[in-house]
Amino acid sequence: MFMQMRKFFSLLTVVGLLTFGATNWVMGQTTQVQQATNTQMVDDTTQPAVEQPAAVQADTAAAEMAVPEEKGLHQVFKTKFIEGGVPWMTPILILLIIGLAIVIERIIYLNMATTNTEKLLQKVEEALKTGGIEAAKEVCRNTRGPVASIFYQGLDRYDQGLDVVEKSIVSYGSVQSSSLERGLTWISLAIALAPMLGFLGTVVGMVGAFDAIEVAGDISPTIVAGGIKVALLTTIFGLIVAIILQVFYNYLVSKIESLVSAMEDSSISMMDILVHFQRNK
């Protein structure tokens, strides 16, 4: 388990380094292009200017003013983040980071907990036929996942009777189910808090807009529109964070439900194998 996690984080590190290198390369190419453009512009300015008619100059100036300055996604996000108010947007961003961190940890844990139960049952049954309880325990010990752990707990108490084995499997199955659900509470908390903080920032922003109107002594459309736009940015950001975390939350819940169902079905099959083994013993 730890080796796989180390490989996963090593892969993430390599991807991050490659992404960082590619970003620096692109920025370097962009800088070279800008320098070349600036050099060309300087060369053009040193050449003798050709007089153009006034109408052509006016059309050229209007066209230059009409072309908007292009901004990257990162720059747009940064601008909107500042416009929404750093004191209100920062807690929502922290909730997003914490929520995604828990989501990534849970996805890794649940994927590593997934086991081919049919194959495991076949191995346990073959081990019981060839080497008995100890061989079956060795198979479960060398298999990762909660299903193998449940089987091991039951096999470890085989000498106490099948009733004790069944109770042990049920009890330890509940413990493993709780372990699978660990961390979901914090994700649901982030889902609930993110839009609440957004709404709170919006209300505070609206109050600030009305204060600006009161100070100005006039209901100016510019003041009202600007204040409302800034206030609504916190709500938008909070809703986006809640939507992202809600999608991952539902995925984790469905994954846990499938694992719990597999655990219950395999536990029943395991008890049938032990009953058959005891009769043929």
N, C-alpha and C positions, 0 to 999 in steps of 0.2 A: 504493500500500500504506500509506504513512504517513498519507495523507489519510483513509483509511478507519479506521485505528487512532485518529486524532484524533477523528473523528466518534463512534467507539464509546465512547471515554473521556469525551467531552463528554456523550453520552447517559447514561452511568453517573453523571456528576456531577449532571445535572439530576434523574435519578431519586432520587439520594441527598438532594438538597436538598428535593425534594417529600416524600420520606418523612420527613425531619427536621421539615419544617414541619407535616406532618399529625400527627406524634407530639406536637409541642408543642401543636398545637391540641386534640388529644384530652386531653392532660394538663391544659391550661387548662380545658377543659370539665369534666373530672373534679374539678379543684380547686373550680370554681364550684359544682358539685353538692354536694361535701363541705361547703363553706362554708354553702350554703343548708340542708343537713341539720343542721349544727351550730347554725345560728341557730334553726331550728325546734325543735331539742332544748332550746335555752336558753329559748325562749318557752314550751315545754311545762313546763319546770321552774318557771317563774315563776308559772304558773297554779296555783290551789289543787288539791291532790291529792285525788283521790276514793278513798276507802278501798275496798279490795277484800277479799273473803274470803281467808283464809289459804291455802285450797286453790288458788284461782285464782293467787295470787302465787307459790306453789310451782311450779305448772305453767308459768307464764311464765318463771321463773328457770331451770327445767330446759330449756325450749325454747331460751332464749338461750345456754345453755352447750352445747347439742347442735349448734348451727350452727357449722361450722368456718369459720375465716377464709380467704377466697378469696385465692389468690396467682397472679400472672401467671406466664407461662412464663419470662420473664427472671428473676424473683425465685426461682423454683424452681431454675433452672439455676445461679444464683449461690449459692444455699444448698447444693446438692449439690456444687458445685465446691469450696466451702470445707470441707465435711464430708469430702470425699475427700482433702484435704491439698493445699494450694497448691504445695508443692515437687514433688509428683508429678504433679499435674494440669496445671501450667503447661507442662512440656515436651511433653506430649501435645497441648495446645492449640496450641503453637507449630508442631508437626508438621502439624496440621490446616491452619493458616493458610498455611504454606509450600507444602504439597501443593496446596491449592486455588489458590494464586497461580500455581503452575506449570501446573495444569490449565487455568486460564483463558487463560494465555498460549499454551498448545499448541492449545486449541480455536480461538482467534482465528487462529493461524498456519495451522492445517490447513484451516480454512474459506477463508482467503484463498489457499491453495495449490491449492484445488480448481478445475479448469478443465474446460470442455466440450471434451473431446479431439476428438470428431467434428467439431465446428464449427471447431476450430483446424486440423485436417487439411484440411478443405475450403478454408479460407483460404490455407493454405500451398500447396496444389495449384494453386489459381487464380493465386496470385502467381507460382509457377514458370512457368505457361503464359504469363502476360502480361509479367512483368518479370524472370524468371530468378531466380538465386540471391540477388541483392541484395534484390530485392523480398520474397522469402520470409524472409530474415533480418530485414528491417524489420518484417514481421508478427510474428515471434517476439519481437523486441525490444520491441514495444509490447504484448505480452501477458504478464500476470503468471502466476506459477506455475512449478513445477519442470519440467513437461512442455515448456513453451515454452523454458525454459533449455536443456534437453537437445537440443531441435531446433536451437536456435541454435548450440550447440557442434558438432553434426554438420554443419550447413550451412556453418559457418565453415571447415571442413576439406574441403569438397567437392573443391577443386582437387587434393588429395592422393590421391584415389581413394576408392572406396566401401569398401574394406577399412579404411582409416583412419577413415572416417566411422562405420562400425559399431563399431570399437573405442572411438572417442571417445564414442559414445552410451552404450555399455555402462559405460565407466569413469565418466562423469559421472552416469549413472543411479545408480550405487552411492553416489556422493557425496551426491546428493539424497536417497536413501533414508536415509542416516545422519543427514542434517539433519532429516528428518521425525521420526526417533526420538529426537532430542535432548531431554533432560529426563525421559524415562520412567524412567531409572535412579533418579532422586531420588524420584519418586513411589512406586516399588516399595520403596525404602528406608524411606519414611515408613509405608507399609503394614505393613512387617515390624516397625519399631521401636515403633509405637503400642501394639499389644497386649503386646509384651514389657515396655515401661515400665509398662503397667497391671498385668501379672502381678507385676512386681517390687514395685510399690507395695502390691499385695495381700499379698504375703509379708511385707513389712516391717510392714504393718498387723496381720497375724496375730501376728507376734512381739510387737508392742506390746500386743495384747489379752492374750496369755499373761503378759506382764510385769505388766499390771494385775491379773490374777488372782493372780499370785504375791504382789504387794504386799498385796492385800486379804486373802489367806489363805483365800479362800472362792470357790467356783465359782458366782458370782452370774449368773443368766440375763441381768440387765440389762447387766452388764459384758461378757459373752460376745457377746450380740446386738449391742450397740452397736459393739464393736470389729470384729466380722465385717462389719457393714453398711458401716462407714467403709472397711474394707479392700477390699471388693468394688466400691465405687464407681469406683476407679481402673481396674479391669478392664473394667467396663461402658463407661466413657468411652473407653478404648483400643480396644475392639472396635467401638464406634460410629464412631470416626475411621477405623479400618481398612476398615470396610464402605463408608463414603462414598467414600473414595479408591479402593477396589477397583472400584466401579461406574464411576467416571470413567476409571480406568486401562483397563478393558476396552473402553470406548467409544473411547478414543484408539487403542488397538491395532487395533480393527476399522476405524477411519477410515484409519489408516496402511496397513493391508493393502489396502484398496480403492484408495487412491491409488497404491500401488506396482504393483498389478495393472493399473491404467489406464496407468501409465507404460510398463510392459512391452508391453502390447498396442499402444499408440500408437507406440512405437519401432519395432515390427515393421512397422506400416502406413507409417511414415515411410520406412523403407528401401525398401519396395515402390514408394512414390511416386518416390523418387530413382532407382531402377533404371529405372522407366518413363520418367522425364524424360531420363535419359542415352541411352536407346535412341531416343527421338524427337528428340533434340537435332540 
